Amino acid sequence: MSLPTVTFDSVVEYTLYRLGLEQESPPSADYNDVKAILNMRLRECWEYAQWDFLKVLVHEDTRADAYVVSGAGTVAVDGYYARRGDFNTFPRYSQYESDGVTVAIDLLDDPTPFNQLWRLRNPDGSVTYYTSGSIGVVTETPPDQGWIAASGDDPAPSVTRSVYRSIDLSDGRTVFGVWAEDPRENEHAQMVRTSFFNGTELRLDASAPDWVYYHYAPAAPDWLDDSPTPTVYEVFRQPAVELAASDYYAGQGNTAAASQAKARGIERLDELCRRYAQMNTQPRVQARVQVPQMGWGR
């Protein structure tokens, strides 16, 4: 459901009227100040009103050319193995030391004649910890199971394709936290570990469940930069005007008027949040409503 809009200029005019100021030509310093403050408050109202918890399906991606070794009796072998070129025309994967440069252990298919085996070994090949595969059988990828100890300790490890899980944030949302359950219904809900954000998706720990809840705010527009006739959702007008008025009065030293305008702005913003939650028809859980903590009256 789309919300009705009004022009940004009409909101500026209403704010000037609210403050007992006239729009002059050329614009006065007061006019420019009010316009800039109003733009900031509209952005903050936009962001706060839409802070929400969204339940989303986690995307699983196995395109990363890497493997994870786990469960080895020789624990140094366990870890993440990234692709490092080829070894005798076969893929080679390597685990690195903490400096991220020095190779610690290789995972590779050693095509020794009549002994076609995948090996977990040190880089120079002098120590082989574990081997897997069938003699004489060529496999392009390391097997998950069937590993046996060579110089390594039992138990032998398992080797699995590296999988990362992520949620799509290509629309510019800012995420404040990710949970395995709705944290409003379960105060002990476990947070999901995140790794990094690449501009379009937020990577999650591989153990993340299929569905997660995340707390977010959408990317806010900057109405001053919109052209030629920027518009504003009408529901944001009143709280933004009151909060901008509070800023203006505070700058003029009128603390009583600033305090009153601030209280009205917060009250209208709280009402706005409730209205937005009722009008929103997208498949999300109900918006959270609370008194904002955004430093009104800076």
N, C-alpha and C positions, 0 to 999 in steps of 0.2 A: 504494500500500500504506500503510495507516494504521499508526502506531506505538502501542504500548501506553502507557497513561497511569497516573499515580498522582496522588493529591491533593497540592496544595501544602502543606497542613497536615501531611501525613505526612512530607514532605521536611523541613519545619521541625523536627518531632519527632526525625527521624533525625539532623539536624544537631546539635540540642541533646544528644542521646545521644552523638554522636561527640565533642562537646566536654566531656562530663561535667557538663552543666548540666541542671537540671530545669525543666520547664515549670510556672511558678507561676501562681496566680490571686489577684489580678489579675496580668497579665504583668509581669515584671521588665524593667528597662532592658536587661539582657543579651538577653532574649528578643526585645525589639523591635529591638535592633541586629542580631541574627542574622537576623531575618526580613527586614529591609531589605537587608542585605548579600546574603543568599541570593537575593532577588528580582533584584538587580542582576547577580549572577553567572549566574543562569539566563538572563537576557536576553542577556548577552554570549556565553554558550555557544550559545544559539539562533542568534544572528547569525553567529558564527564557523563553526559546524558547517555552515551552509547557504550560506556564501559559495561561489559557483559561477560557472562560465562557461556561459552559455545561448546557443544559436544560435537566432536568431529571424528571421522574415520581416519585412522592412521594409514599413511601410504608406506608400503614396503618396497624397497628397491634393492635389487641384487646386482645392479650393473657395475658396482665397484669391483675391480679386478683384484681381489684380495681374499685372504683366508684367515681364519682364526683357529689356532691350535689350543686345545684345552685338555686337562686331565692327565698330563704327563707326569710320570714319577720323577723325572728330572725337570723340576719346575721352571728352570731357565728356558726350556723349550716352549712353554706356553706363551701365547701372545698373538699379536697382529702381524701378518705377513703381507706386505704390499708387493705388487708386481715390480720386478727389477730386470726388465729385458728378458732375454732368452739364454738358455744354456744348451749348446749343441742342438739348436733349433726348437727346443722345448721351453715352455714358460718357466721362469724362475721367480720365486717369491722370497722376500727377505724380511727378517725381523732386525730392527736397528737398536743400537745402544741408545742410552738416554740423550746423547748429543744429536740424535736424529740423522747422523751421517755415517757412522761406523757400522758396518754390517756385523751382526752377532751370529745369526744362524740362517741358513738357507733352506728353503723348501723347494726341491727341484726333482725332475725326472732324469735320473742318471742313465743314459742309454748305453751302458756297458754291454758289449756283445753277449747275447744269451743271458742277460741278467737285467731285464728292463724293470727297474724298481724306482718308485718315488722315495726320496730320502729326506730326512731332517738331519742336517750335518753342519759342521762349521764351514766358514767360507773357503778354506783351502782344501777341504775334503779329507783332512787327516783324521777326523772323528765323525763317525756317523752314529747318531743317537737312536734313530728309529727308521725302519723301512716299511714299505707297504706296496702291494701290487702283486701281480702274477708274473713269474718269469716268462719272458718272451711275449707278453701281452702289452701293447702300447696303449696308454690312456692319456688323453689330452689334459685331464684335470686330476688332481690328487683325490684318492678315494676317501670317503668319510671314515670308514672303519677298516679293520683288518691290519692295523699297524702292529708291528712287533718290535721289541726292544733289541737293539744292537749293543751299543755302548751305553745307552741310556738305562735308567731304572724303570722297573715295572711300577705301575701299570703303563701300558702304551697309551698314547693320546688318541683323541678323535680330531678330525680336521674338517671344518665346515666352511662353506662359502660365506664371506663377510656380507652381512645384511645390515642396512641402516633403515631406520624408520623415521618418518618426517610428517609434518603438517604443512599445508600450503599457506603461505602468507604473501602471495604475489600481489594482493590488493593493498599492501602497505600497512597492515595492522601491526600494532605494537603489542607484544605479548608480555604479561607480567608474571605468569606462572602456569605450569601445566600439571594436572593431577590425574591419577588413575580413576578417581571417583569424584562425584560432585562434592566439593569441600563445604558447601553450604548445608548439605544433608549429613555429612560425616566429617566432624571437625578433626578426625584423625586420618583423613584421606591422605594417601601417600603421594608425594610429589614425584613427577617423572623427571629423571635427569635429562638435560639437554646438552648438546655438544657445541654446535655453532649455527649461525644464521648466515646463509650465503646470498641474501637479498631477495630470495623468492620462497625459500622453505626453511623451516626450523628443524634441524636434525635432533632426533630423540635417541635415548638409549635403546639398544637392540631388544631389551626386555620390556619395552613399553607395550601396554595392552593394545588390542585392536581399536578400541575407542578411548579417547581422552577428553578431559575438560580443560579448556584454557581460558584465562582471564585476559581480556584484551581491550584496547581502544583502537578504533579505525584511524586511518590517516585523515587529518583534518584539513579542510580547504583553507586557503588564505584569500578572503574576499577582496582585499585591497589589490591583489594581483590578478583577479579575474577581470575579464573585459569582454565586450564593451559595457555591459550592464550587469554587474554581479548581483546575484540573488541570494537570499537567506531564508532558511526554513522559518516560518512564522513563529513556531513554538519557541525558538531561541531568542526572539526579539525582547520580550519583557525582562527575563532574568539578566540578559546581557546589558540592556539599557540601565537597569538598576545598579548593576555592579560597576559599569562604566561611570555612572553618576557618583557612586561611592568614591571611586578613584579621583574624580574631578574635585569633589568636595574636600577630600583629604588633602589634595594639592593646594587648595585654597585656604587650608587651615580650619575649615568648618567641620570639626570632628563629630559634632552631634548629627548633622545632616549626613555625613559619611557613614556613621554607624547605622542610622535608620535605613539608608539606601542599601547598605550591605545586607542587613537582615531581610529586607524585602527581596533582594536578589537571590539569597540562598533559599528563602521560602519558595519562590517561584521556580528555582532550579529543581528543588525537590519535587514539586508538582509536575514539572516538565518530565522528569525521569519516570514518574508513574504513568503519565500520558503516553510517553514513548513506548513503554513496555506494553500498554494496552493496544496501541495502534500497530505495533510491529507484528507482521504476519509471517516473518521468516522462521524456519524451523530451528529455533534456539530456545534455551530455557529463559525464564523470566529475568529481566534486568535487575541488578542489585541497586537498591536505593539507600543512600546514606548522606549525612551532612558532608559536603565536600571539604577537603583539606588542601586547598590550592593557593593559600596565601592571599585571600581577597584584600584589596585595599593597599597593595604595594605602592 
